[in-house]
Amino acid sequence: MTLQIEAALSLHPLFRQRVHMGFLRVAQEVAVEPPSVPGNPVRVGLARAVHQPDLASPGYAAVVAAHPAVAAAARAAHDPAVPDAANTAVSDAVLLDAVRALWNQLCGFHPAPAGFTGE
């Protein structure tokens, strides 16, 4: 049932709008990062790309809905009789944390694990 709840949440119009706003807010944070931040060029590239109006497409909303913290909040509040329950249960803070946590993955930057020396 978890995937069904995540899928429904990712298609909820208000959730999709909130995801879009979350990406715009995090894009502002990334845009002012110093160039020394690992992965800066691709991180900034995604920040520029989020200004495209289709960011609220189900693709991004689905990725955010599948984030463990978002999915847990939605699952806990899911009520088929209350269509907005799962969306309402996902706080703005949880949504923004999910976007921040997913940023590197979505822009294609995969930092080396701690302690990796390249050998």
Backbone hydrogen bonds, N-H to C=O, Kabsch-Sander energy under -0.5 kcal/mol:
donor,donor_aa,acceptor,acceptor_aa,energy
5,I,1,M,-2.2
6,E,2,T,-2.7
7,A,3,L,-2.6
8,A,4,Q,-2.3
9,L,5,I,-2.5
10,S,6,E,-2.4
11,L,7,A,-1.0
11,L,8,A,-0.5
12,H,8,A,-0.6
12,H,9,L,-1.2
16,R,12,H,-2.5
17,Q,13,P,-1.9
18,R,14,L,-2.4
19,V,15,F,-2.7
20,H,16,R,-2.1
21,M,17,Q,-2.3
22,G,18,R,-2.5
23,F,19,V,-2.6
24,L,20,H,-2.2
25,R,21,M,-2.5
26,V,22,G,-2.4
27,A,23,F,-2.4
28,Q,24,L,-1.5
29,E,25,R,-1.4
30,V,26,V,-2.7
31,A,27,A,-2.4
32,V,28,Q,-0.7
32,V,29,E,-0.8
33,E,30,V,-1.8
37,V,34,P,-2.2
40,N,37,V,-2.0
42,V,39,G,-0.5
43,R,39,G,-2.6
44,V,40,N,-2.9
45,G,41,P,-1.7
46,L,42,V,-2.0
47,A,43,R,-1.8
48,R,44,V,-2.3
49,A,45,G,-1.9
50,V,46,L,-1.6
51,H,48,R,-1.1
52,Q,49,A,-1.8
55,L,52,Q,-1.6
56,A,53,P,-0.6
57,S,54,D,-1.9
60,Y,57,S,-0.7
61,A,57,S,-1.8
62,A,58,P,-2.9
63,V,59,G,-1.4
64,V,60,Y,-2.2
65,A,61,A,-2.8
66,A,62,A,-1.6
67,H,63,V,-0.5
67,H,64,V,-1.1
71,A,67,H,-3.1
72,A,68,P,-2.2
73,A,69,A,-1.9
74,A,70,V,-2.5
75,R,71,A,-2.8
76,A,72,A,-2.2
77,A,73,A,-1.3
78,H,74,A,-1.3
82,V,79,D,-2.4
85,A,82,V,-2.1
88,T,84,D,-2.6
89,A,85,A,-1.8
90,V,86,A,-0.9
90,V,87,N,-0.8
91,S,89,A,-1.0
95,L,91,S,-2.4
96,L,92,D,-2.9
97,D,93,A,-2.4
98,A,94,V,-2.0
99,V,95,L,-2.2
100,R,96,L,-2.6
101,A,97,D,-2.5
102,L,98,A,-1.9
103,W,99,V,-1.1
103,W,100,R,-0.5
106,L,102,L,-2.6
107,C,103,W,-2.1
108,G,104,N,-0.9
108,G,105,Q,-0.5
109,F,104,N,-2.1
110,H,108,G,-0.6
116,F,113,P,-2.3
